Amino acid sequence: MMEIITAEQLMEYLGDYMLDAKPKEISEIQRLNYEQNMSDAMAVLHKLQTGLDVNVKFTGVRVFEYTPECIVFDLLDIPLYHGWLVDPQIADVVKAVGNCSYNQLVEKIISCKQSDNSELVSEGFVAEQFLNNTATQLTYHGLCELTSTVQEGELCVFFRNNHFSTMTKYKGQLYLLVTDQGFLTEEKVVWESLHNVDGDGNFCDSEFHLRPPSDPETVYRGQQDQIDQDYLMALSLQQEQQSQEINWEQIPEGISDLELAKKLQEEEDRRASQYYQEQEQAGAAAAVASPQAQQGQPAQASPSSGRQSGNNERKRKEPREKDKEKEKEKSSCVIL
């Protein structure tokens, strides 16, 4: 019988771990700093069910813009990596990208294109070409840096294509934990090798022996379902960012950890309930739309319909020039 762990259980375990991991013998300044970090982490902990917003920088595999979301990984002592790096041997790209984060680079491209300075226009074009040419969010230079940086046997988190994956290194080779819904019935398929930027790795079992899927067609259909779920999660994340957040300034000072945990749990339950209701409504809309389409009547499009227009939609993050807000929405990311 398959054991199922709910998202609520995971949130409870993580919260308990962070409370128990509080350092004992530290100075007053360190204690205050830790408590502030703990407060910031608790404020975003509920987002683990829908997605965390992290912003990569192109200079190192562990370089991210510092945000409250990154504090969660720090407190849990989990290394966070990405592989979207600029090759230092390509001087014009290095100059164009500089030390920008993804969001900053998108803003720079828009600004440069509107400039009257031909040099800035050219620099903006080079930066845009870099984003277009590395739309898989992994470069070969980044892959080499990952392979040399990740320690043998280390368990860490790898960020790519707005997704977080569990990653490890075995005998010098990087592997990602297989979590797509299409592999739910493939009990022997556990890891997928990460050895190129195209994403076509080899599947392995828990002992890292090659283990191709027994039914590729079932796996493919499951992956399409996973894409639809990822799309709904992304919509939920965008709506969450626009909704009213907890007003932490109204929480009285001196509140106990138990009382704070209860408040966070109430807010987390409310958000989770809202998310699942949206999923059910989307499924019902799709069920109604199907017979309408068969009768030749115009059916109302569901959110997932646009997602299925291309299989590689979730593997690309190409910049657009319409406005800054759309670009920043594209930088939002989802944990599977």
Number of C-alpha atoms within 10 A of each C-alpha: 3 4 5 6 8 8 13 15 10 13 18 12 11 15 17 12 13 16 13 10 11 14 11 8 8 11 10 9 9 12 15 12 12 16 14 12 17 19 16 18 22 20 18 19 21 21 21 16 20 22 26 23 19 20 22 26 25 24 21 17 22 16 16 19 14 11 13 20 21 19 19 23 15 13 17 13 12 13 15 21 23 26 28 26 23 23 15 12 9 9 10 14 20 19 13 21 26 15 13 17 18 23 19 14 22 24 19 20 24 20 13 20 17 12 12 9 10 11 11 18 18 16 20 26 17 19 24 24 14 16 19 16 12 19 17 21 23 21 21 17 16 22 21 13 16 20 18 12 12 20 15 15 13 13 15 20 20 20 23 22 19 24 18 21 19 17 25 23 20 14 8 13 14 21 23 21 18 19 17 16 18 21 22 13 14 17 10 18 23 20 26 24 23 21 17 13 16 11 13 11 15 16 22 21 16 13 10 17 14 16 17 15 18 13 12 12 11 15 19 15 14 18 18 17 17 17 21 19 17 23 21 21 23 21 15 22 23 17 12 17 11 9 9 8 11 12 8 10 7 7 11 8 7 6 9 10 10 9 10 13 15 12 13 18 16 11 15 18 13 11 18 19 12 13 21 14 12 16 16 11 13 16 15 12 16 18 12 12 17 14 12 13 12 10 9 8 11 10 16 14 13 16 16 18 12 12 19 15 9 9 11 11 15 17 17 16 19 16 22 15 13 9 11 14 10 12 19 16 15 17 18 18 24 25 18 18
